[in-house]
Amino acid sequence: MAVAIASAFALAGVVALELPPLLTLVCAAIAVTCAAAGQPINAWGDAAERSPRLKQALGTALVGISSAGVGLGLADWMYEGGLDWRIGVAGLVTVSILFAALLSGRIVLVFVSKIGCWAPAAVVDGSSSAYAGLSMAVIASAIVATYQTRFERARAEEDEALARIRNRAQSILSDYEETGQGWFWETDRRGNLTYLSPSVATTLGRAENELIGRPFSQLFDLGEENREGERTLTFHMSARSSFQELAVKAAVEGGDRWWSINGRPVYDGFRNFCGFRGSGTDLTERKRSQENATRLARYDSLTGLANRFQMSQTLDKILNSPQERERECAILLLDLDRFKHVNDTLGHPAGDALLKQVAQRLERTVGQVGRVGRLGGDEFEVILPGRVTREKLAHLAQDVIHALSQPYSIDGQRVVIGSSVGIAVCPDDGVSSESLIRNADLSLYAAKDAGRGRYHFYSDDLHTAAEERSALERDLRDAIANGGLELFYQPVVHAATARIAGFEALLRWNHPRRGWLSPEKFVPIAEDTGLIAAIGEWAIRTVCGALAKWPEEVRCAVNVSPLQFANPQLPAIITHAVAQAGIAPSRLELEITESVFLDDDADNEAMFAALKRIGVRLALDDFGTGYSSLGYLKKAPFDKIKIDQSFVRGATQPGSRNGAIIASITSLAQALGMDVTAEGVETLDELDLVRAHGCTHIQGYIYSKPLSPQDADERLAGGLAMEAVGPRSARAPRRTMLRKIVLEHAGQHYAGTIRNVSARGALIEGLWNVPEGTRFRIAISDTLVAEATARWCVDNRMGVEFDQALPDDLGGPAGNPFNDRPLPEDTNERRAAAG
C-alpha cells in the first residue's frame, strides 16, 4: 500500500509537471510511513498474546492516518498548488479503490479509509455542497457498513459452522484410522495408490511412502486360498465397477489377517475416470468367529472328532456317489460300557477327560482306513468307505474293543471301561443312511445284550426282534389301559409255625395271542419306555385293595423297580393307596433290589426315610446277586432280607457251598435284627436246610405255586396253616438222549437204549420185568463203562442208579448240561409287580 500511495503522488506530479507543496510532501510522507508500518506492527501484535482491542485500534489508526494523509495531501495540492482537480480526484479515487481492495473483508477499515481519503478534501474545499456530499457519503457508508457487518458476521458464523463440521468429520475419520477399526485408500486411474491410511502400512510392516505409487492389489496375499477374492477384485477394478464387503487376505507375514474392502470409481467434472476410492475394515476376528462357528457346527467341541452332522454328511456323500461301486461302506457304532459309573463316581470333568482319551485311542486304532466321529454322550461312530471284508471288520472291531478296554489314568486314578460295537454293511444291510444307522444300532444293542465287550454284525433276525419288541410295547400299553395285567400271589410261610405270614405279588400278563408271558419278557420294555411307573402304581393300589379283604396278620410284598424308587412321588402314592384301602401301613412290604444303591446319594437316604415315616416294611430282594458292597446295610432301614433262589438251588448237593452262604446271610440278618426269607424252596431237604440255618420265612413250590386272586382268597378262607408237599430231594439235572448201549448181567449181554441220563442214574428201555436190585455192567460208549443197580422196572422200562457219578460229557454235544425238565415256574417269575 505504501508503494501505491507513493506512486499516486509521483504520477500526479509527472502529469501536472510541477512539484507538490511542502504540506503535500509532508502528508505524502506520513501516509507512506503509516502504510509501510502496517506489516511490522501486525507481526508485533501476532508475536505475543496482545489484546485484540489493542491490535484492532492500532490497525484502525494506521489506516485512518494513512488515508487521511493521502486525502489531505492531494486536496492541498489541488487547492494551494497547481494540480488539476481532475488529476487530484483521480488520485483519490485510485487510492480509495486500492484501500478497499486490500482491506476487503474488513468493513470497518474500508469505511475508515474512505472517510480518511475524502474528509480532508471536503474540509479543504469548505463549501456546503462538499460537506453535504461528505455527510451523505458517511451515512451511506455507515448503512452499507452495518449491513455488510451483519452479512459478514453471518457468513463468518456459517463458515465457522462448516469448519467445525469439517474438523469434526476429519477428527472422526482420523480417530477411525488411528484406532484400527478401519482405513481408507485411493488410487489413480492406473490402480496405483495415491493415499493409504497409515495404520495399513503399520499392519503390513512397511513405510507409508513405500506403498504410495504401488498397485493396490499388492496389499493382498495372492495365495491359493485367496484366488477367488483376488479375481473378484481385479474384475471390479478393470470393469470400473463398485464393490462392497469384499473379503481379501492381507499380505502380512507371520499370521493371518483378513480385510473387508469397499470401493467405488471416481470421476472428474468432465466424467473422466480418475481412479478408485474406498475403505476397509479388519475382518480377522469375524473370520475366526465364522471358522469357529463352522467348526462347532461340524466338529465335536470336546474331542475334536467329527460330530453327528458331519458324519451324516459323510455317509450321505458316500451313498449318493454317482458310481454304484463307490457307494459301498461299513458303519461301526460304539458304546462305552461302565462310562456312567465313571461319571457318577469321579464326576463329569473326569468323564470328559476320559472321552478325550477314548477319542485319541479310537483315532489311532482306526487310522486312515475310516473316519471317526462322536455322536454324543459316550456314543461313537466309524465310517469305512469302500468294500471291506467281514473278517477285516471283525478284526478292526476287536482291535477297537481291546484298545478302549485298556486302563486309563484320570486325575491320578486308574479307570477301566469297555466297549460294545455294532456293525452294518452297505449295501448288504441297507442302502440309505437311515437304514444303515438303524441296523448298526440294532447290532450294538445285540452286542450289549450278549454280555458287552463284544461286536455284533447285523442280521435280519435283529430287525425282527426289534419289530417284535415294538409290537409288544404297543400291546403292553393297551394292556395297561384296558386292565390286561394281573397279580398272582405266592404264599410266604413262617418257618417255625408253617402258617401263612404273607404273600408276594407277582406280575402276570395273559397276552391275547401269545398266551402267558414271563415278566422278564415285558418288564424291561416297561422300564425302557417309562411304563413301569404306571404299572408300579397300579400294583401298589391293587395289593392294598387285596390286603383290605385278608386277615390283619397277613402281609403282602410288592416289588419296586429302581426307576420307581427314584420317583419323588412314590411316598405320596403309597400314602394315598394305604389310606384309600384303610389298612395298616406295616402290612404293605416293599421289595427293593440292590441295584438302587448304585447311585448312593442323598436322594436314596431321603426316600428310605420317607418310606419309613409312612410305616411300610422294606425288604432287600435277591440279596447277594447284585451290588457287591454291604455298606448300604448300615444306613438302609430294611426289615427283611430275601435270599435269592440261586443260593437255595443245589444247596443240598454234596460239595455245594450254598449252605454256608445261606448260614452267613441269616447270621448277618439276625445281627441286624432283620427277618430272612428263603426263595425258591422246592424239596423237603432244601426246606430242612434253610430252617436249620435260621431262615424265618419260606417261599417256594414246596408250599404253593403263585395263586390267582380268587385262589388266594379261597386259600385264606380255609385257614393259614400250610403243608409242605414235594419230593424228598432235588432231582439231579438230566438230559434227554437216544443212545444204544450194551448191558451185562451174570455173563449175559443185553441190548438197550438210554432215553435220559443224569450223573447218578438213567432211564433204559429194552429189558422186561427186571427185579429191583439187579446189578448191571453198562457200556455207555467205547471208553465209558458204569456199574449200576436197577431201582424199578415197568414193562420194558427200568430206572438204574450208578455206583459212581458219571462225567458231564458222555460223548454227546459239548457243554450241553443234563436237564430233562424246565426250570420251576417261579424262576421266571422273580420280577414282581413293579419290576
MIKEPA-650825 format. One line per 10 residues: number of its first residue (from 0); for each residue x, y, z of C-alpha. Coordinates in steps of 0.001 Angstrom, whole numbers. Each point is the difference from the previous one (the first is absolute). Last residue first. Layout:
NUM = X:Y:Z  ...
END
This chain:
834 = -40072:-104996:38239  -3047:1709:1358  -2340:-2892:587  2562:-2713:527  3124:-964:-1857  951:-3396:1273  -2516:-1769:-2183  2323:-1671:-2437  1432:-2278:2650  -3522:-144:1470
824 = -1000:-2590:-2546  2565:-2560:1018  2674:-536:-2646  -1001:-2155:-2898  494:-3765:70  2526:-2579:-1150  3094:2090:530  3531:-1329:-46  2243:2744:-1333  1019:323:-3681
814 = 3580:1286:139  1251:-2277:-2725  -2621:-1854:-1984  98:-3709:901  2956:-2156:977  -1230:-396:3514  1238:3409:1137  -1112:827:3536  1955:-2817:1542  -1959:-2859:1597
804 = -585:-222:3737  1080:-3304:1523  -2152:-3010:871  -2489:950:-2672  -3706:-254:741  -2277:-1714:-2527  -3576:661:-1057  -1810:-2598:-2068  -2205:-44:-3057  -1243:-3076:-1891
794 = -3143:-466:2137  604:2019:3170  3320:-537:1783  1410:1566:3152  3320:552:1795  2345:-1950:-2271  3607:302:1225  2884:1449:-1995  3718:-482:-818  1189:2286:-2809
784 = 2090:-523:-3162  1267:3029:-1992  2660:-268:-2701  -1853:-1653:-2879  -3260:1512:1182  -2754:-665:2561  1167:-3542:762  -2193:-922:2996  970:-2600:2655  -3221:-926:1703
774 = -1157:-973:3478  -3623:-952:719  -1332:1782:3096  -3607:157:-1176  -863:-2973:-2270  42:656:-3786  -3389:-737:-1528  925:871:-3609  3245:1415:-1434  113:2361:-3011
764 = -283:3537:1389  2331:1771:2424  -622:3090:2167  3241:1206:1623  1736:690:3305  2454:2013:2072  1597:2503:-2453  -3205:223:-1956  -1419:-1928:-2952  -2987:-151:-2239
754 = -1303:-2541:-2540  2900:-2502:138  -631:-2901:-2369  659:-3657:641  1712:-3150:-1336  674:-2849:2478  3150:-1935:826  50:-3020:2342  2993:-761:2231  -2009:469:3184
744 = -1268:3413:-1218  1486:2071:-2863  -1803:2977:-1578  883:1328:-3473  -1012:3501:-1105  -1830:1755:-2886  -446:3728:556  -3058:2300:-93  447:3020:2262  -1970:2260:2337
734 = 2004:1839:2562  -36:-156:3723  770:2202:2992  -111:-1936:3251  -3391:-39:1661  -212:2080:3116  -829:-1913:3093  -3020:-1331:1828  -2392:1113:-2716  -2783:2469:775
724 = -2812:1000:2329  589:2236:3004  -3270:601:1808  -1389:3484:642  -2124:1322:2888  -1629:3406:-613  -3599:-1100:-135  -2461:-1175:-2633  -1158:3549:-812  3620:923:-612
714 = 256:-2592:-2765  -3307:1091:-1510  1179:3625:-179  3314:-1078:-1531  -1831:-2167:-2543  -2177:2969:-1045  3004:2355:-281  1900:-2600:-2066  2541:-2013:1879  3773:-189:-390
704 = 1141:-3611:551  -252:-1375:3481  1799:-1486:2986  3017:-1842:-1391  -476:2175:-3076  1777:2865:1707  133:2557:2801  1228:-713:3497  285:2394:2930  2201:251:3121
694 = 3171:-1443:-1523  2199:-1300:2829  2495:-2376:-1633  -1973:-3059:1080  -3143:1392:-1594  1861:607:-3249  1324:-3586:24  -3276:-1716:947  -1840:1769:-2825  2755:-907:-2479
684 = -341:-3649:1140  -3759:179:-467  295:1243:-3559  -1076:3137:-1858  1308:3070:1882  231:2860:-2561  450:2864:2439  1359:-72:3533  -1378:2876:2095  2048:1545:2798
674 = -1301:2384:2668  2181:2895:1147  1499:966:3378  3422:964:-1404  1765:-2889:1767  -2805:-2328:-1100  433:1151:-3623  3758:-596:45  -459:-3471:1503  -2659:-787:-2610
664 = 2314:1086:-2808  2930:-2030:1319  -2117:-3158:352  -1301:418:-3562  3558:377:-1292  1114:-3092:1889  -2908:-1968:-1493  890:1226:-3485  3452:-1509:222  -993:-3156:-1872
654 = 2312:-3032:345  -2830:-2539:219  -3309:1475:-1220  -2275:1467:2685  569:3637:-1060  -818:-904:-3607  -2501:2823:-423  -173:1988:3233  2781:2397:-1015  -1512:620:-3451
644 = -3348:486:1762  1093:3434:1236  -7:460:3754  -2545:2647:987  1084:2413:2731  -2628:1573:2221  -741:3135:2022  2334:2286:-1948  953:3457:1320  2780:838:-2526
634 = 2923:1647:1826  2347:-2738:1172  -1348:-2428:-2587  1323:2372:-2717  3569:-970:884  -531:-3542:-1201  1767:634:-3312  -295:-2435:-2907  -3228:1312:-1565  -1849:-2860:-1698
624 = -514:-3680:760  543:-53:3772  -3533:883:1063  -2652:-556:-2632  -2403:2380:1806  729:2270:2974  -3331:412:1807  -1516:3215:1317  -3061:191:2223  -2461:2894:-274
614 = -389:2524:2830  -440:3257:-1943  3015:1425:1823  1964:-3034:-1163  -781:872:-3621  1147:3611:431  3269:-1035:1691  774:-2478:-2782  -698:2674:-2635  2207:2571:1757
604 = 2842:-2491:245  -287:-816:-3688  -95:3685:-955  3134:677:2072  2110:-2122:-2298  1069:-3546:-675  -880:-404:-3659  859:-3690:-356  -2049:-475:3148  -3292:-468:-1874
594 = 1536:-3095:-1616  -237:-1886:3297  -3623:-888:-674  -2975:1416:1902  -3002:-1991:1274  -2631:2247:1551  -2143:-1545:2741  -3540:1176:707  -1470:-1313:3245  1991:2623:1935
584 = -2097:2781:-1564  -3115:-1192:1892  -2926:-235:-2392  -2796:2406:-962  184:-696:-3750  -87:3721:-869  2502:830:2753  2457:-2655:-1173  -300:1069:-3654  359:3704:831
574 = 3071:-546:2152  1568:-2266:-2599  -458:2540:-2803  1260:2857:2194  3113:-1974:956  664:-833:-3705  -310:3595:-1257  3773:618:167  479:-2743:-2634  3400:-1644:523
564 = -1611:-3123:1482  -2127:-346:-3140  3084:-19:-2180  1743:-2464:2325  -3018:-2337:-278  -2257:-568:3007  -1161:-3574:651  -3188:-573:1962  -196:-1890:3276  -3240:-954:1766
554 = -670:-369:3696  -2429:-2249:1857  -644:638:3683  -2985:2221:-839  -1883:-2751:-1777  -656:703:-3704  -2565:2287:-1626  1862:3319:531  3222:-1746:-1028  -1452:-533:-3494
544 = -703:3732:-452  3522:835:1208  1406:-2469:-2527  -2017:1583:-2835  1089:3523:974  3669:-1015:78  -277:-1885:-3304  -1690:2932:-1776  2740:2366:1200  2682:-2387:-1233
534 = -1642:-489:-3393  -327:3766:-517  3634:580:980  1210:-2983:-2028  -1359:1537:-3185  3138:2148:-322  922:-1480:-3378  3210:-1736:1077  -1515:-1242:3280  -3133:-1367:-1674
524 = 2128:-1720:-2618  2125:-1551:2755  -3266:-1214:1645  -1228:-1665:-3210  1921:-3228:-520  1467:-385:3490  -3590:199:1232  -607:-3333:-1749  -2820:37:-2498  -3215:-2057:250
514 = -1673:-369:-3372  1578:1260:-3185  -3143:1236:-1748  -2125:1757:2676  3000:345:2326  -719:-1298:3486  2203:2310:2002  1068:-823:3544  1752:2004:2728  867:-1716:3266
504 = -1286:1240:3379  1885:-1649:2862  -2239:-1324:2717  -220:72:3777  709:-1788:3251  -1727:-3206:-1043  462:-2606:2695  2711:-2645:220  564:1042:3651  3796:247:136
494 = 783:731:-3663  -2739:2609:-457  -1365:-498:-3488  99:2504:-2884  -2864:-841:-2343  252:833:-3727  -2545:2545:-1235  -907:614:-3637  -534:3545:-1297  -1624:630:-3354
484 = 609:2177:-3057  -2609:445:-2748  -1762:2907:1689  -877:1862:-3195  2506:2886:219  2834:-2125:1361  -715:-2763:-2527  -156:2520:-2845  3376:1421:978  1366:-3531:204
474 = -1329:-797:-3464  1796:3015:-1439  3232:-988:1773  -373:-3588:-1218  -313:1287:-3565  3190:2045:413  1802:-2984:1540  -1118:-2209:-2868  1157:2623:-2477  3362:141:1734
464 = 232:-3798:60  -783:-140:-3709  2628:2637:-652  2489:-2035:1981  -1070:-3143:-1887  1103:1629:-3238  3638:38:1047  2323:2848:951  3489:-909:1103  820:-78:3701
454 = 3018:1127:1972  736:-820:3615  982:1651:3280  -3599:-254:1119  -1717:-3226:1093  -2147:-1117:-2914  -2498:2785:704  2715:2555:-702  873:-1600:-3335  -3679:-240:-940
444 = -459:3663:886  2902:882:-2290  -1435:-2104:-2819  -3313:1840:295  1905:3286:-182  1840:-1174:-3103  -3383:-854:-1506  -1422:3420:785  3104:1780:-1270  -74:-1974:-3243
434 = -3742:427:-500  116:3774:532  3098:480:-2167  -1638:-1781:-2898  1196:-3118:-1836  -533:-2602:2690  1566:-3075:1607  1682:-1563:-3052  535:3324:-1818  1638:1225:2193
424 = 1274:-1739:3135  -1206:270:3601  2102:-575:3124  -818:424:3696  2838:398:2487  103:-255:3796  2642:1743:2080  1673:-372:3344  1050:2090:2976  2954:-12:2383
414 = 1083:3044:1996  3211:357:1985  102:3220:2002  2685:2682:-251  -2395:2586:-1358  -1209:-2486:-2616  2401:-2763:-1018  -1597:-2464:-2385  139:-3797:48  -290:-1944:-3307
404 = -3565:-756:-1089  -31:2639:-2747  2882:-1634:-1844  -1389:-3544:284  -3479:1020:-1149  1453:1945:-2923  2300:-2872:-970  -2949:-2413:122  -2041:2299:-2216  2916:275:-2438
394 = 404:-3802:-168  -3747:-487:-483  -12:2612:-2760  3008:-1657:-1638  -1708:-3400:99  -3263:1515:-1231  1789:1201:-3107  145:3729:-713  -1455:1442:-3219  403:3758:-147
384 = -254:2684:2665  402:-851:3706  -2133:2213:2238  643:-182:3759  -2524:1243:2554  222:880:3682  -2514:69:2855  1095:969:3521  -2063:3191:103  -422:1244:-3542
374 = 484:-1242:-3550  3781:79:115  1756:-551:-3299  2738:-2168:-1513  717:-205:-3724  1453:-3126:-1549  3087:-1814:-1259  2398:2793:940  444:-1006:3625  -2782:-2024:1617
364 = 2071:-865:3070  1698:3379:347  -3299:1844:-446  -1700:-2198:2611  2819:455:2462  -200:3779:-325  -3804:29:293  143:-2205:3112  2540:2356:1547  -2292:2955:-586
354 = -2993:-1941:1349  1923:-749:3196  781:3659:558  -3698:792:-408  -941:-2709:2504  2548:1370:2462  -1582:3420:-359  -3433:-1668:447  704:-1414:3442  2172:-2818:1346
344 = -2685:-2378:1317  -3063:851:-2064  1855:841:-3207  2155:-3119:263  -3091:-2158:672  -1680:1510:-3034  2928:-1167:-2143  -494:-3624:1072  -35:-1234:-3615  729:2498:-2759
334 = -2176:-198:-3110  1332:-379:-3492  -1749:35:-3381  1978:-1393:-2937  -1283:760:-3498  1311:-1629:-3183  203:1318:-3541  -938:-696:-3605  -1313:2992:-1930  3133:273:-2155
324 = -920:-3081:-2014  -3302:1595:-956  1799:2915:-1631  -1852:3317:283  669:153:3762  -3144:615:2045  788:-2603:2671  3491:1380:530  -1134:3618:254  -2849:-1008:2300
314 = 2460:-1736:2332  2277:3027:139  -2938:2338:567  -1267:-2163:2865  3482:-49:1511  108:3792:-327  -3314:453:1820  772:-2574:2726  3291:1666:879  3434:-493:-1531
304 = 2594:-465:2708  1520:2907:1916  -630:-1801:3304  -1905:2613:1985  -1265:2454:-2656  -1214:-2744:-2338  518:1137:-3558  -2273:1157:-2820  -2124:2812:1443  2639:843:2573
294 = 2559:218:-2798  -2220:2250:-2066  -607:2211:3021  3738:76:671  690:885:-3643  -2649:2705:136  1464:1340:3212  3468:-65:-1547  -1267:1912:-3017  -1746:2496:2258
284 = 3211:426:1961  2055:528:-3167  -2380:2240:-1939  1795:3294:585  -1723:2781:-1905  681:1662:-3342  -852:3185:-1800  -373:1325:-3513  1157:2173:-2834  748:-1121:-3518
274 = 1566:1806:-2968  -449:3202:-1964  -2428:-1069:-2719  -1024:3033:-2112  -3580:1018:453  823:3652:-808  -445:1094:3589  2408:-2689:1162  -835:-3670:516  660:-2350:2960
264 = -653:-3763:-102  -1324:-1693:3145  1577:-2164:2675  -720:-2149:3028  2421:-2332:1751  -384:-2708:2631  3383:-940:1355  1498:-3274:1241  3122:-512:2033  1850:-3296:295
254 = 3372:-119:1689  3749:167:-346  213:2145:-3119  -2855:2283:-958  -1235:307:-3590  -3599:489:1126  -2621:-2574:-956  -3018:1327:-1872  -3745:70:788  -2002:2340:-2263
244 = -2621:1782:2099  -1021:2328:-2835  1006:501:-3632  -470:2837:-2482  750:-465:-3676  2965:1239:-2044  -8:-3248:-2049  3760:-415:542  -361:844:3675  -2983:-2256:476
234 = 1584:-2944:-1793  3284:322:1856  -1821:-31:3339  -2030:-3061:-987  3077:-1823:-1249  1772:784:3256  -2904:-1225:2141  -110:-3292:-1922  3730:-459:249  79:483:3762
224 = 509:-3650:1070  2580:-438:-2763  2253:2805:1173  -89:3522:-1504  279:1732:3354  -1260:3548:-84  1490:3500:151  1615:-575:-3380  -3469:318:-1601  78:3813:447
214 = 2890:291:-2422  2934:2079:1310  148:3804:-105  -297:392:3753  1048:-3233:1660  3631:841:731  -990:3490:1173  -2087:-1537:2791  2905:-2031:1350  -532:-3739:303
204 = -996:-2415:2753  -3270:-961:-1685  -1940:1030:3080  1913:3248:264  -629:757:-3670  -3681:-661:559  -91:2260:3079  1484:2877:-2037  -3154:219:-2114  745:-236:-3689
194 = -12:2687:-2693  1157:118:-3620  133:-3742:-491  441:-1275:-3530  -3043:-1315:-1854  836:1620:-3334  -2694:2694:386  1463:1073:3299  -668:-1749:3253  -1553:883:3339
184 = -64:-1745:3357  -1666:267:3344  254:-1901:3290  -2152:-1650:2607  -264:-947:3644  3731:504:463  -434:2573:2753  2067:2507:-1970  -2092:-262:-3163  -3332:542:1694
174 = 1554:2740:2145  1151:1758:-3166  -3407:-482:-1615  -1695:1418:3067  2401:2917:130  -492:756:-3686  -3741:-151:393  197:2252:3050  2372:2390:-1719  -2181:182:-3066
164 = -3107:496:2112  1763:2610:2123  1203:1738:-3154  -3508:2:-1378  -1208:1560:3241  2785:2569:-120  -794:784:-3600  -3622:516:929  976:2174:2951  2310:2001:-2257
154 = -2734:324:-2586  -2385:1296:2622  2647:2441:1296  822:1109:-3517  -3644:656:-736  -461:1845:3237  3085:2090:-662  -1065:565:-3596  -3311:1342:1148  1616:2261:2548
144 = 2703:1071:-2425  -2521:720:-2720  -1996:2178:2363  3109:1659:1364  1344:554:-3508  -3249:1543:-1092  4:2260:3040  3646:955:-459  -464:575:-3735  -3033:2145:641
134 = 1942:2000:2520  2936:416:-2367  -2297:1152:-2792  -1614:2501:2325  3383:1206:1207  1150:478:-3575  -3261:1692:-935  378:2326:2963  3364:1112:-1222  3205:-306:2075
124 = 2094:-1425:-2815  2783:-828:2503  -2490:-1725:2273  -1554:-1943:-2877  3444:-1105:-1216  987:-961:3566  -3169:-2198:318  527:-1809:-3305  2987:-2321:634  -471:-599:3751
114 = -3722:-579:-464  712:-2720:-2550  2857:-1519:2033  -2156:-99:3159  -2844:-1747:-1851  2414:-2567:-1439  1456:-500:3480  -3465:-663:1424  -939:-2325:-2860  2894:-2388:432
104 = -789:-2560:-2758  1942:1887:-2636  2701:2187:1532  2349:-249:-3001  -2751:608:-2511  -1649:2828:1943  3358:1731:580  845:-365:-3707  -3332:1477:-982  505:2963:2301
94 = 3492:549:-1412  -1363:53:-3555  -2936:2241:875  2239:2412:1823  2471:73:-2922  -2794:516:-2511  -1353:2824:2166  3441:1629:-50  408:-376:-3748  -3424:1473:-589
84 = 743:2818:2457  3019:1052:-2037  2964:351:2243  1319:3615:116  483:331:3707  -2168:1267:2826  -3333:-1568:-921  1042:-3110:-1953  3269:-614:1933  -1780:552:3319
74 = -2734:-2463:-999  2613:-2609:-1150  1899:180:3288  -3095:76:2189  -1559:-3061:-1650  3255:-2030:-67  848:933:3589  -3562:-850:1061  357:-3464:-1620  3265:-713:1912
64 = -1251:1482:3245  -3269:-1959:-123  1631:-3278:-1099  2701:259:2713  -2531:956:2665  -2408:-2841:-926  2818:-2530:153  1222:1268:3357  -3541:-85:1438  -613:-3589:-1228
54 = 3302:-1202:1444  -824:1631:3337  -3542:-1416:9  1325:-3465:-744  2316:279:3024  3447:-1249:-780  1147:-3631:526  3390:423:-1529  1495:-225:-3471  -3368:720:-1655
44 = -74:3666:1135  3607:616:-1026  -636:-1646:-3376  -3001:2267:-505  2164:3018:981  2679:-1059:-2457  -2574:-305:-2809  -1810:3294:613  3094:2151:274  254:419:-3795
34 = -3471:1513:-146  789:2349:2887  3252:1125:-1665  -1620:476:-3410  -2812:2119:1458  2403:2070:2137  2278:642:-2996  -2932:951:-2206  -1293:2375:2667  3433:1632:310
24 = 383:300:-3767  -3481:1469:-311  796:2481:2741  3171:1029:-1881  -1796:627:-3255  143:-2512:-2823  2572:331:-2813  -1226:774:-3490  -582:-1718:-3352  -3680:-653:845
14 = 155:-3562:-1476  3389:-718:1538  -1048:1434:3372  -3242:-2069:52  1997:-3091:-986  2369:530:2952  -2845:553:2488  -1821:-3199:-1147  3279:-1984:-76  735:922:3622
4 = -3458:-1140:1030  276:-3271:-1985  3463:-711:1413  -1287:472:3581  -2934:-2320:-748
END
